Amino acid sequence: MNITEKIENLKAKVVDSETYIAMLTEEKTLTNKENEKLKAKIADVDLVIAKLTKKKLQLKEELQSMKDTTTAEYNEKQLKEREPVKDIGIQFDYVIPSMDTLECLSDINIASKKLFLIQGDRPQLLNWERYGLRIGVSGGSLTSTETAEVAVVALVGGQFVFPKNTILVSAVYAVSISRPLLKALRLEIQHCVDFLRGVKTKYLKFAIAPISTASLPYEFFIVDGGEFSEGKWYGSINREKFCLVSIVGSLTNGGEEEEEQEGEGNGGDHNGENENGGEDHEKEEGGEGQEQGAGTMEEEEEKGKEDEENGDGVQEREGDETEEQKQETKGQHTLQGEEGENDKEKSSTGVAKAIMYSGITYYEQDGAEDLMTFTAAKNLNALLEFVQNYHKESKMGQNITFRIKDDNEYIELVLDHTPQDDPFTGWKIKPHIKPSRLYKEDIDNFGGVEYPLPPTCLISVYGSPAPGTEAMLHYAIPIEGVVHPVTIFIHRSLRNSPHPSSASATTAVQTGAQASPSVSTDQQVQQPSAIMPRNAPNLYSGIDSKTMKKTIKQVLTQHQVDLNDVFDLSLKSISNELLQVGIIPQDIHKSPTYDKIIGSFLSGINFMRTQSEVEKRIKKFLSALTNVGGPVADASAMIQEEWELAMESSQ
C-alpha cells in the first residue's frame, strides 16, 4: 500500500471518529435535558407533597377544633341541665373563647388581660406575677386529649363595695374558664400586708362578687377557705367557680366569740364551694357595706372621738375654735376615760398600719424645664403596672417602699429648702401644689369611681444658662409621714453642659441622716434611669404610611416559607396572643392558619391612613408574637430587624 492510500485510510478513520464523537455529544445533550426534566418533575412532586401535608395538618386542626367546640357545647348543656345559674351565683357561663365572658365587665379600671391555655392532664402553673396572680392547675383537671382556656383580667378598681370594716389589700381579678374542670384551680393572689408587723394571718380574707352589669355596684362578700402564711406576699384559695376575686383585711376585731359565730354562719365552707352560705353572707355583709357611707349618730360621735386621738386632723379643725369651746370638747371626751381608749386599741387588727406602699418618681422634659412626678400606690404589681403605663411617656427614676406612720393621714415632700449639703445656685425647684402631700385616703382609694388616677405631686426643675449656675444639682427632698425617714434627691446636670450626662435627671435616696446605697426593709431601692423627653422624636417621621405598609409586606413575603413552618408549631398560642390585642377576629381564632393570620394583619393596616397608626399596629403584632416565646419570638425579632433596616433605607 502506497502512502496515498494510507493517508486516505487515516482520513476515513478521522471522519468516522468525528462522527462518533458528534453522536456521543448529541446523546449526552439529550440525557442532560432528560435529567433536567426529571429534576423539575421531582421538584413539582415535592411541592405537591408539601401542599398536601400542610392541608392535612390544617384539616386535622380544624377537625380537632370542631371536636373541642362540640364537647364544650355538650358540657355546657349538661351543666345547665344539672345546675341552673343562680341570680347571685359566682360562676361564668362556659363559652369559647373564655375571654368573651369577661366583656360584660363595666365601670372598672383594667390593668391588663391575659389568656392562658391548659393542655392535657398534666399539672401546670399559669404564672402572671407581673400582675400579682398565679394559677395552679392540678394534674387530671382535663383528660389527656382535652384543652381549655383560662381568661383573666386584672382590675385596679371600679364600682366596688366591700364588707364593712374591711380594706382592699390586693388587686381585683376576674377569672373565667372555657369548660368545667375535673379539679379546682388554685388561685394565688398578691397582697400588700406585711405580716412581720404583728398582723395575724386570720385577719386577711378572700372576698368575691358576682358579675352582673344590671346590679352595679359589684358587692363583695367574704368566703372561707383562704390560706395565708407569714413572710409571704401571696394568699391562696381553691376555686371551682369564678367571678371577681380579691383579698380584704379586717380593720376591727370583734372578739373570738363573734368570729366563731361568723364561722358557723358561713357553714364551715373551707373550699369556697358553699354557694348558699355565701349568698346569705353576701346579703348581710353587702347591706352593711352600702350603709357604711351613711352611718348612724352613734357612729358619727365615735368617729369624732377617734379623730381627736389621731392628732393632726383634729388640730386643723380646732384651729378656728375658741379656747372655751376647746375646754368644753376636752371635758366631753374626758368622760370616756381610759376605758374607751383600751376598747379602741383592742378592736384594731393592725392591718391598716401594716400596709406597704410604693413611691415612684418619673421624669420628662417639659420645654426648658424638667418635670418630676412623685406618685404612690399600694405595693401591688397590678397597680404599679397600671401606674407605669399611665406614665409610659416618662422615664422612671428612684422608687421606694414605705409604711405610713400610725397617726398620719398623709405623707409630705418637704420643699422648704432644707439646709442642703450641695449648693444649688441658678436652679429653681418649684412644686405645683403646696403643701406637696399625698393623702392616705387618696392612695388607698386609687382605682375607685372617684379616684381613677393615682395621686401625684409635680415638681418643675429649671437650671438657668446664665453664668454662675452650678453645673450639677443634688437637691434633697425629705419625705415626712413615713415610718422610717427617707430623703429623695434630684440629681441633675445643666443642659448646656458638655458632659455626656447633661441630659440625665435621676434621684438618689437617703435613709435617716446618712446617704446609703441601700435602705431598710421598708425602703427597697432600685437604680435610677435617665430622662426620656415627653415628645421623643419619631424615628420614621419622614416615611409615609404607604411606604411603611409596603416594607412590612415585603419582609413577610421574603420569609413566607420559614414563617409558615414556625407558625405551624404554635398556632394556638399565636392566635391567643393576637386575639387579645385585636389583630385577628374570633372566627380566625377558632380555626387559625398562617394565611388567615397574616391576611387579617395586612388587611387591617390597609385601612389605616396615618403613619402612626400603621407603626402602632405593626409593633403590636410583633409584640404579640414575642410573647409566644421560642422560635416564634426569634422570628418576630428577625422581622422587626429587617423591617427597621428597610425603613431606614427608605428614608
C-alpha positions as CSV (number, residue, x, y, z in Angstrom):
1,M,0.0,0.0,0.0
2,N,1.5,3.3,-1.0
3,I,1.5,6.5,1.0
4,T,-1.5,8.0,-0.7
5,E,-3.8,5.1,0.2
6,K,-2.6,5.2,3.9
7,I,-3.4,8.9,4.0
8,E,-6.9,8.3,2.6
9,N,-7.5,5.5,5.1
10,L,-6.4,7.7,8.0
11,K,-8.7,10.5,6.8
12,A,-11.6,8.0,6.7
13,K,-10.9,6.9,10.3
14,V,-10.8,10.6,11.4
15,V,-14.2,11.2,9.8
16,D,-15.6,8.1,11.5
17,S,-14.2,9.3,14.8
18,E,-15.6,12.7,14.4
19,T,-19.0,11.3,13.5
20,Y,-18.9,9.0,16.6
21,I,-17.9,11.9,18.8
22,A,-20.8,14.0,17.4
23,M,-23.2,11.2,18.1
24,L,-22.0,10.8,21.7
25,T,-22.2,14.5,22.3
26,E,-25.8,14.5,21.0
27,E,-26.7,11.7,23.2
28,K,-25.2,13.4,26.2
29,T,-27.2,16.6,25.5
30,L,-30.4,14.6,25.3
31,T,-29.5,12.9,28.6
32,N,-28.9,16.2,30.3
33,K,-32.2,17.6,29.1
34,E,-34.0,14.5,30.3
35,N,-32.2,14.8,33.7
36,E,-33.3,18.5,34.0
37,K,-36.9,17.5,33.1
38,L,-36.8,14.7,35.8
39,K,-35.4,17.2,38.4
40,A,-38.1,19.7,37.6
41,K,-40.7,16.9,37.8
42,I,-39.3,15.8,41.2
43,A,-39.4,19.4,42.5
44,D,-43.1,19.7,41.3
45,V,-43.9,16.4,43.1
46,D,-42.2,17.6,46.3
47,L,-44.2,20.9,46.2
48,V,-47.4,19.0,45.8
49,I,-46.5,16.7,48.7
50,A,-45.7,19.8,50.9
51,K,-49.0,21.4,50.0
52,L,-50.9,18.2,50.7
53,T,-49.1,17.8,54.0
54,K,-49.9,21.4,55.0
55,K,-53.6,20.9,54.0
56,K,-53.7,17.7,56.0
57,L,-52.4,19.5,59.1
58,Q,-54.9,22.3,58.6
59,L,-57.8,19.8,58.3
60,K,-56.6,17.9,61.3
61,E,-56.5,21.2,63.4
62,E,-60.0,22.2,62.1
63,L,-61.3,18.7,63.0
64,Q,-59.9,18.9,66.5
65,S,-61.3,22.5,66.9
66,M,-64.7,21.2,65.9
67,K,-64.4,18.3,68.4
68,D,-63.4,20.7,71.2
69,T,-66.3,23.1,70.3
70,T,-68.8,20.2,70.2
71,T,-67.5,18.8,73.5
72,A,-67.7,22.2,75.2
73,E,-71.2,22.8,73.9
74,Y,-72.2,19.4,75.2
75,N,-70.6,20.0,78.6
76,E,-72.3,23.4,78.8
77,K,-75.7,21.9,78.0
78,Q,-75.2,19.1,80.6
79,L,-74.0,21.7,83.2
80,K,-77.0,23.9,82.7
81,E,-79.4,20.9,82.9
82,R,-77.8,19.7,86.2
83,E,-77.2,23.1,87.8
84,P,-79.1,26.3,86.8
85,V,-77.2,29.6,87.2
86,K,-78.2,31.4,90.3
87,D,-79.0,35.1,90.2
88,I,-76.2,35.9,92.6
89,G,-74.1,32.8,91.9
90,I,-70.4,33.1,91.4
91,Q,-69.9,31.4,88.1
92,F,-69.4,32.3,84.4
93,D,-71.2,30.8,81.5
94,Y,-68.8,28.5,79.9
95,V,-68.2,29.7,76.3
96,I,-65.4,29.7,73.8
97,P,-63.3,31.7,73.8
98,S,-63.5,32.3,77.5
99,M,-62.4,36.0,77.2
100,D,-65.9,36.7,75.8
101,T,-67.3,36.0,79.2
102,L,-65.5,39.0,80.7
103,E,-66.7,41.5,78.2
104,C,-69.7,42.2,80.4
105,L,-67.5,43.9,83.0
106,S,-68.3,47.6,83.2
107,D,-67.2,50.7,85.0
108,I,-63.9,49.3,86.0
109,N,-60.2,50.2,85.6
110,I,-58.5,47.4,83.7
111,A,-54.7,47.0,84.2
112,S,-54.4,44.1,81.7
113,K,-55.9,41.0,80.2
114,K,-54.4,37.6,79.7
115,L,-55.5,34.3,78.0
116,F,-53.9,31.0,79.2
117,L,-54.1,27.6,77.6
118,I,-54.4,24.4,79.6
119,Q,-53.4,21.3,77.7
120,G,-53.9,17.7,78.7
121,D,-53.9,16.1,82.1
122,R,-50.5,17.2,83.4
123,P,-50.1,19.8,86.3
124,Q,-49.4,23.3,85.2
125,L,-48.6,26.7,86.7
126,L,-50.1,29.7,84.9
127,N,-47.7,32.5,86.0
128,W,-48.8,36.1,85.8
129,E,-46.8,37.5,88.6
130,R,-46.3,40.7,86.6
131,Y,-49.8,41.5,87.6
132,G,-49.8,39.7,91.0
133,L,-51.5,36.4,90.1
134,R,-50.6,32.7,89.9
135,I,-53.0,29.9,88.9
136,G,-52.1,26.3,89.8
137,V,-53.7,23.6,87.7
138,S,-53.8,20.1,89.3
139,G,-52.9,17.0,87.3
140,G,-56.0,15.3,86.0
141,S,-58.1,18.5,85.6
142,L,-58.6,17.5,82.0
143,T,-58.2,14.3,80.0
144,S,-55.0,13.9,78.0
145,T,-56.6,15.0,74.8
146,E,-58.6,18.0,76.0
147,T,-57.7,21.7,76.2
148,A,-59.2,24.6,78.0
149,E,-58.8,28.4,78.1
150,V,-58.4,30.4,81.2
151,A,-59.1,34.1,80.8
152,V,-58.1,36.6,83.5
153,V,-58.5,40.4,83.8
154,A,-56.5,42.4,86.4
155,L,-58.5,45.3,87.8
156,V,-57.2,48.2,89.8
157,G,-60.7,49.4,90.8
158,G,-64.2,50.2,89.9
159,Q,-67.7,50.4,91.4
160,F,-66.8,48.0,94.2
161,V,-68.5,47.7,97.6
162,F,-66.6,45.7,100.2
163,P,-67.8,44.4,103.6
164,K,-68.0,46.9,106.5
165,N,-64.8,47.4,108.4
166,T,-62.6,45.9,105.7
167,I,-60.0,47.4,103.4
168,L,-58.9,46.1,100.0
169,V,-55.3,44.9,100.1
170,S,-55.0,43.3,96.6
171,A,-56.0,44.0,93.1
172,V,-59.3,42.6,91.9
173,Y,-59.2,39.7,89.3
174,A,-61.9,38.4,87.0
175,V,-61.4,34.7,86.1
176,S,-63.2,32.6,83.5
177,I,-62.6,29.1,82.1
178,S,-63.9,27.8,78.8
179,R,-65.0,24.4,80.2
180,P,-65.6,22.8,83.6
181,L,-62.6,21.2,85.1
182,L,-62.4,17.9,87.0
183,K,-60.4,19.6,89.8
184,A,-60.4,23.0,91.4
185,L,-57.9,25.7,90.3
186,R,-55.7,27.1,93.0
187,L,-55.6,30.9,92.8
188,E,-52.6,32.7,94.4
189,I,-53.2,36.5,94.7
190,Q,-50.7,39.1,95.8
191,H,-51.5,41.3,98.9
192,C,-49.6,44.2,100.4
193,V,-49.9,43.5,104.2
194,D,-46.6,43.0,106.0
195,F,-47.1,40.1,108.5
196,L,-43.8,40.9,110.1
197,R,-45.5,44.0,111.7
198,G,-47.5,41.8,114.1
199,V,-50.6,41.3,112.0
200,K,-52.3,37.9,112.3
201,T,-52.9,36.0,109.1
202,K,-56.5,35.3,110.2
203,Y,-57.4,39.0,109.5
204,L,-56.9,38.6,105.8
205,K,-59.8,37.1,103.9
206,F,-60.8,36.3,100.3
207,A,-63.8,38.3,99.0
208,I,-65.7,37.6,95.9
209,A,-68.5,39.3,93.9
210,P,-70.8,38.0,91.1
211,I,-70.6,39.8,87.8
212,S,-73.8,41.4,86.7
213,T,-74.0,44.7,84.8
214,A,-77.6,45.1,85.9
215,S,-76.7,45.2,89.6
216,L,-73.9,47.8,89.9
217,P,-72.0,48.3,92.1
218,Y,-70.2,45.0,92.4
219,E,-70.9,43.9,96.0
220,F,-68.2,41.6,97.6
221,F,-68.7,39.1,100.4
222,I,-66.2,37.1,102.3
223,V,-65.7,33.4,101.6
224,D,-63.8,30.8,103.7
225,G,-61.0,28.6,102.5
226,G,-58.2,31.1,102.0
227,E,-54.6,30.4,103.2
228,F,-52.1,33.0,104.2
229,S,-48.6,32.5,105.5
230,E,-46.3,34.8,107.5
231,G,-43.4,36.2,105.4
232,K,-45.3,35.6,102.1
233,W,-46.9,38.2,99.9
234,Y,-49.4,35.8,98.3
235,G,-52.6,34.2,99.6
236,S,-54.2,31.1,98.0
237,I,-57.6,29.6,97.7
238,N,-59.1,26.7,95.7
239,R,-62.0,27.7,93.4
240,E,-64.2,25.7,91.0
241,K,-66.4,28.5,90.0
242,F,-65.3,32.0,89.2
243,C,-66.2,35.7,89.4
244,L,-64.5,38.8,90.8
245,V,-61.9,37.7,93.4
246,S,-59.9,39.8,95.8
247,I,-58.3,39.9,99.3
248,V,-59.5,42.2,102.0
249,G,-58.2,42.9,105.5
250,S,-60.3,43.2,108.6
251,L,-59.8,46.6,110.4
252,T,-61.5,45.7,113.6
253,N,-61.5,42.6,115.8
254,G,-65.0,41.7,117.2
255,G,-63.6,39.0,119.6
256,E,-63.2,35.3,119.4
257,E,-66.9,34.7,120.2
258,E,-68.0,36.8,117.2
259,E,-65.6,35.0,115.0
260,E,-66.9,31.6,116.0
261,Q,-70.5,32.8,115.2
262,E,-69.4,34.0,111.8
263,G,-67.7,30.7,111.1
264,E,-71.0,28.9,111.9
265,G,-72.9,31.3,109.8
266,N,-70.6,30.5,106.8
267,G,-71.3,26.8,107.2
268,G,-67.7,26.0,107.7
269,D,-67.0,26.2,104.0
270,H,-63.3,25.8,103.7
271,N,-63.2,25.3,99.9
272,G,-65.2,28.3,98.8
273,E,-67.9,25.9,97.4
274,N,-70.8,26.7,99.8
275,E,-72.8,28.9,97.4
276,N,-75.9,29.1,99.6
277,G,-74.0,30.0,102.7
278,G,-72.1,32.6,100.6
279,E,-75.4,34.0,99.4
280,D,-76.7,34.6,103.0
281,H,-73.4,36.1,103.9
282,E,-73.4,38.4,100.9
283,K,-76.8,39.9,101.8
284,E,-75.6,40.5,105.4
285,E,-72.2,42.0,104.5
286,G,-73.3,43.7,101.4
287,G,-76.0,45.5,103.3
288,E,-73.5,46.7,105.8
289,G,-71.2,47.9,103.1
290,Q,-73.9,50.0,101.5
291,E,-74.8,51.6,104.8
292,Q,-71.2,52.4,105.6
293,G,-71.3,55.8,103.9
294,A,-74.5,56.9,105.8
295,G,-73.8,55.6,109.3
296,T,-75.7,56.5,112.5
297,M,-75.5,59.3,115.1
298,E,-73.6,56.9,117.4
299,E,-71.1,56.1,114.7
300,E,-70.5,59.8,114.0
301,E,-69.9,60.5,117.7
302,E,-67.5,57.7,118.0
303,K,-65.7,58.9,114.8
304,G,-65.3,62.3,116.3
305,K,-63.7,60.7,119.4
306,E,-61.3,58.7,117.3
307,D,-60.4,61.8,115.2
308,E,-59.3,63.7,118.3
309,E,-57.0,60.9,119.3
310,N,-55.4,60.9,115.9
311,G,-53.8,64.4,116.5
312,D,-53.2,66.3,113.3
313,G,-56.6,66.1,111.8
314,V,-58.3,67.4,115.0
315,Q,-55.7,70.2,115.4
316,E,-56.6,71.6,112.0
317,R,-60.3,71.6,112.8
318,E,-59.7,73.1,116.2
319,G,-57.8,76.0,114.7
320,D,-60.9,78.1,114.4
321,E,-62.4,77.2,117.8
322,T,-62.3,79.4,120.8
323,E,-60.5,78.4,124.0
324,E,-63.8,77.9,125.7
325,Q,-65.0,75.5,123.1
326,K,-61.8,73.6,123.3
327,Q,-62.1,73.2,127.1
328,E,-65.7,72.0,126.6
329,T,-64.8,69.5,124.0
330,K,-61.9,68.2,126.1
331,G,-64.3,67.8,129.0
332,Q,-66.7,65.8,126.9
333,H,-64.1,63.3,125.8
334,T,-62.6,63.0,129.2
335,L,-65.8,61.4,130.3
336,Q,-64.9,58.4,128.2
337,G,-61.7,57.8,130.3
338,E,-59.1,55.3,129.7
339,E,-61.6,52.6,129.2
340,G,-62.6,54.0,125.8
341,E,-59.0,54.1,124.7
342,N,-58.4,50.5,125.7
343,D,-61.5,49.3,123.8
344,K,-60.3,51.1,120.7
345,E,-56.9,49.6,121.0
346,K,-58.4,46.1,121.5
347,S,-60.6,46.4,118.4
348,S,-57.8,47.2,116.0
349,T,-56.3,44.4,114.0
350,G,-53.2,46.3,112.8
351,V,-53.9,45.7,109.2
352,A,-54.1,49.3,108.2
353,K,-50.8,50.0,109.9
354,A,-49.1,47.1,108.1
355,I,-49.9,48.1,104.5
356,M,-46.9,48.6,102.3
357,Y,-46.8,51.3,99.7
358,S,-44.6,52.2,96.8
359,G,-43.4,55.6,95.9
360,I,-42.1,56.2,92.4
361,T,-40.5,59.2,90.6
362,Y,-40.8,59.9,86.9
363,Y,-39.0,62.4,84.7
364,E,-39.9,64.0,81.4
365,Q,-38.7,67.1,79.6
366,D,-41.3,69.9,79.6
367,G,-39.9,72.6,77.4
368,A,-37.0,74.3,79.0
369,E,-37.7,72.6,82.3
370,D,-37.7,69.0,83.6
371,L,-40.9,67.8,85.2
372,M,-40.5,65.4,88.1
373,T,-43.6,63.4,89.2
374,F,-43.8,61.6,92.5
375,T,-46.7,59.2,92.8
376,A,-47.6,56.5,95.3
377,A,-49.8,53.4,95.4
378,K,-50.2,50.2,97.4
379,N,-47.3,47.9,96.8
380,L,-49.1,45.6,94.3
381,N,-47.8,44.6,90.9
382,A,-51.0,45.2,89.1
383,L,-51.4,48.8,90.4
384,L,-47.7,49.6,89.7
385,E,-48.0,48.3,86.2
386,F,-51.1,50.5,85.7
387,V,-49.2,53.5,87.0
388,Q,-46.2,52.7,84.8
389,N,-48.5,52.5,81.8
390,Y,-50.1,55.8,82.7
391,H,-46.6,57.4,82.8
392,K,-45.4,55.4,79.7
393,E,-44.0,58.6,78.0
394,S,-41.8,59.3,81.0
395,K,-38.7,57.6,82.4
396,M,-38.9,56.0,85.8
397,G,-36.4,57.2,88.3
398,Q,-36.0,56.2,92.0
399,N,-38.6,54.1,93.7
400,I,-39.1,53.2,97.4
401,T,-41.4,51.1,99.5
402,F,-42.7,52.5,102.8
403,R,-45.3,52.4,105.5
404,I,-47.3,55.4,106.7
405,K,-47.0,56.4,110.4
406,D,-49.9,55.3,112.5
407,D,-51.1,58.8,113.3
408,N,-50.5,60.3,109.9
409,E,-53.2,61.0,107.3
410,Y,-50.6,61.8,104.6
411,I,-47.0,61.8,103.5
412,E,-45.4,65.1,102.5
413,L,-42.5,66.1,100.3
414,V,-40.7,68.9,102.2
415,L,-39.7,71.6,99.8
416,D,-38.7,74.3,102.2
417,H,-35.1,74.5,101.0
418,T,-33.9,72.4,104.0
419,P,-30.2,73.1,104.5
420,Q,-28.5,71.4,101.5
421,D,-25.2,69.7,101.5
422,D,-24.6,70.9,98.0
423,P,-25.1,74.4,96.6
424,F,-27.9,75.0,94.0
425,T,-27.2,78.4,92.7
426,G,-29.0,79.2,89.5
427,W,-31.5,76.4,89.9
428,K,-35.2,76.7,90.6
429,I,-37.2,73.8,92.1
430,K,-40.9,74.7,92.1
431,P,-43.8,72.4,93.4
432,H,-47.1,72.6,91.5
433,I,-49.1,72.4,94.8
434,K,-48.4,73.5,98.4
435,P,-48.2,71.7,100.6
436,S,-46.9,68.8,98.5
437,R,-48.9,66.0,100.2
438,L,-50.2,62.6,99.2
439,Y,-53.1,61.7,101.4
440,K,-53.5,58.1,102.7
441,E,-57.2,58.1,101.7
442,D,-56.4,59.0,98.1
443,I,-53.7,56.4,97.9
444,D,-55.9,53.7,99.4
445,N,-58.9,54.6,97.2
446,F,-56.9,54.8,93.9
447,G,-58.9,52.9,91.3
448,G,-62.3,53.7,92.7
449,V,-65.0,55.6,90.9
450,E,-63.9,59.0,92.4
451,Y,-60.2,58.1,92.2
452,P,-59.5,57.0,88.6
453,L,-55.9,58.3,88.6
454,P,-53.0,57.7,91.1
455,P,-52.3,60.7,93.4
456,T,-49.2,62.7,92.3
457,C,-47.0,65.6,93.3
458,L,-45.5,67.6,90.4
459,I,-42.2,69.5,90.7
460,S,-40.6,71.6,88.0
461,V,-36.8,71.8,87.8
462,Y,-35.0,74.5,85.9
463,G,-31.3,75.3,85.5
464,S,-30.5,78.8,84.3
465,P,-28.0,79.0,81.4
466,A,-26.7,82.3,83.0
467,P,-23.1,82.4,84.2
468,G,-22.6,81.2,87.8
469,T,-25.2,78.4,87.7
470,E,-24.0,75.2,89.3
471,A,-23.2,72.6,86.7
472,M,-24.7,69.8,88.9
473,L,-27.8,69.8,91.1
474,H,-28.0,67.4,94.0
475,Y,-31.1,68.6,95.8
476,A,-32.5,66.8,98.9
477,I,-36.3,66.4,99.4
478,P,-37.2,64.8,102.8
479,I,-40.4,62.7,102.9
480,E,-42.3,63.1,106.2
481,G,-45.0,60.9,107.5
482,V,-43.3,57.5,106.7
483,V,-42.3,55.1,109.5
484,H,-38.6,55.2,108.5
485,P,-37.2,58.6,107.5
486,V,-36.3,58.8,103.8
487,T,-35.0,61.5,101.6
488,I,-35.0,61.5,97.8
489,F,-32.6,63.6,95.7
490,I,-33.0,65.4,92.5
491,H,-29.7,64.8,90.7
492,R,-29.5,67.0,87.6
493,S,-26.9,68.2,85.1
494,L,-27.2,71.5,83.4
495,R,-28.5,71.0,79.9
496,N,-25.8,73.1,78.1
497,S,-23.0,71.3,80.0
498,P,-20.6,69.5,77.6
499,H,-20.6,66.4,79.7
500,P,-22.3,63.3,78.2
501,S,-24.6,63.0,81.2
502,S,-26.0,66.5,80.6
503,A,-29.4,65.2,79.6
504,S,-30.0,63.0,82.6
505,A,-32.2,63.5,85.6
506,T,-32.3,61.0,88.3
507,T,-33.0,60.7,92.0
508,A,-30.9,59.2,94.8
509,V,-32.3,58.0,98.1
510,Q,-31.1,58.6,101.7
511,T,-32.4,57.0,104.9
512,G,-32.1,58.8,108.2
513,A,-29.3,61.3,108.2
514,Q,-26.7,59.5,106.2
515,A,-26.8,58.6,102.5
516,S,-26.7,54.9,101.7
517,P,-27.0,52.8,98.6
518,S,-29.4,50.5,100.4
519,V,-32.2,51.1,102.8
520,S,-34.2,49.2,105.4
521,T,-36.8,46.6,104.5
522,D,-39.4,49.3,104.2
523,Q,-37.4,51.2,101.6
524,Q,-36.3,48.9,98.8
525,V,-34.3,50.9,96.2
526,Q,-33.9,50.3,92.5
527,Q,-31.4,52.0,90.3
528,P,-32.5,55.3,88.6
529,S,-32.7,55.9,84.9
530,A,-32.2,58.9,82.6
531,I,-34.8,61.3,81.4
532,M,-36.9,60.5,78.4
533,P,-38.4,63.6,76.6
534,R,-42.1,64.0,76.7
535,N,-42.3,64.2,73.0
536,A,-39.4,62.0,71.8
537,P,-38.7,62.3,68.0
538,N,-40.3,59.8,65.8
539,L,-37.6,57.7,64.1
540,Y,-39.8,57.3,61.0
541,S,-41.3,60.7,60.8
542,G,-40.1,61.1,57.2
543,I,-41.8,58.0,56.0
544,D,-45.4,57.9,54.9
545,S,-47.9,55.2,55.7
546,K,-47.8,53.6,52.2
547,T,-44.1,53.0,52.4
548,M,-44.4,51.6,55.9
549,K,-47.1,49.2,54.7
550,K,-45.1,48.2,51.7
551,T,-41.9,47.4,53.7
552,I,-43.6,45.1,56.2
553,K,-45.4,43.2,53.4
554,Q,-42.1,42.7,51.6
555,V,-40.4,41.4,54.7
556,L,-43.2,38.9,55.4
557,T,-43.3,37.8,51.7
558,Q,-39.5,37.2,51.7
559,H,-39.7,34.8,54.7
560,Q,-43.1,33.3,53.9
561,V,-41.9,29.7,53.9
562,D,-39.9,29.9,57.1
563,L,-42.7,31.8,58.9
564,N,-45.3,29.3,57.8
565,D,-43.2,26.5,59.3
566,V,-42.7,28.4,62.6
567,F,-46.4,29.4,62.9
568,D,-47.5,25.7,62.4
569,L,-45.6,24.9,65.6
570,S,-47.6,27.3,67.9
571,L,-50.8,28.2,66.0
572,K,-53.0,28.1,69.1
573,S,-50.7,30.2,71.3
574,I,-50.1,32.7,68.4
575,S,-53.8,33.1,67.8
576,N,-54.5,33.6,71.6
577,E,-52.0,36.4,71.8
578,L,-53.2,38.1,68.6
579,L,-56.8,37.8,69.7
580,Q,-56.1,39.7,72.9
581,V,-54.6,42.6,71.1
582,G,-57.2,42.7,68.4
583,I,-55.1,41.7,65.4
584,I,-57.4,38.7,64.5
585,P,-61.2,38.2,65.0
586,Q,-63.0,35.4,66.8
587,D,-63.6,33.4,63.6
588,I,-59.9,33.1,62.8
589,H,-59.1,32.3,66.4
590,K,-61.4,29.3,66.3
591,S,-59.5,27.7,63.3
592,P,-56.3,29.6,62.8
593,T,-53.9,29.2,59.9
594,Y,-50.8,31.1,58.8
595,D,-52.5,32.5,55.7
596,K,-55.6,33.7,57.7
597,I,-53.5,35.3,60.4
598,I,-51.2,37.2,58.1
599,G,-54.1,38.1,55.8
600,S,-56.0,39.6,58.8
601,F,-53.0,41.6,59.9
602,L,-52.3,43.0,56.4
603,S,-55.9,43.7,55.7
604,G,-56.1,45.7,59.0
605,I,-53.3,48.0,58.2
606,N,-54.6,48.6,54.7
607,F,-57.5,50.6,56.3
608,M,-55.1,52.8,58.3
609,R,-54.2,56.2,56.8
610,T,-51.7,57.7,59.2
611,Q,-48.1,56.6,59.7
612,S,-48.5,56.5,63.5
613,E,-51.5,54.1,63.3
614,V,-49.6,51.7,61.0
615,E,-46.5,51.8,63.1
616,K,-48.5,51.1,66.3
617,R,-50.3,48.2,64.7
618,I,-47.1,46.6,63.4
619,K,-45.4,46.9,66.8
620,K,-48.5,45.4,68.5
621,F,-48.4,42.5,66.0
622,L,-44.6,41.8,66.6
623,S,-45.0,42.2,70.4
624,A,-47.8,39.6,70.5
625,L,-45.5,37.2,68.6
626,T,-42.7,37.9,71.0
627,N,-45.0,36.9,73.9
628,V,-45.4,33.4,72.5
629,G,-41.7,32.7,73.0
630,G,-39.4,30.1,71.5
631,P,-38.9,30.1,67.7
632,V,-41.9,32.4,67.2
633,A,-40.2,35.1,69.3
634,D,-37.0,34.6,67.3
635,A,-39.0,35.1,64.1
636,S,-40.5,38.2,65.5
637,A,-37.1,39.7,66.3
638,M,-35.9,38.9,62.8
639,I,-39.0,40.5,61.2
640,Q,-38.5,43.6,63.3
641,E,-34.8,43.9,62.5
642,E,-35.3,43.6,58.7
643,W,-38.3,45.9,58.8
644,E,-36.4,48.6,60.6
645,L,-33.5,48.2,58.1
646,A,-35.9,48.5,55.2
647,M,-37.4,51.6,56.8
648,E,-34.0,53.2,57.2
649,S,-33.1,52.6,53.6
650,S,-36.3,54.2,52.5
651,Q,-35.6,57.5,54.2
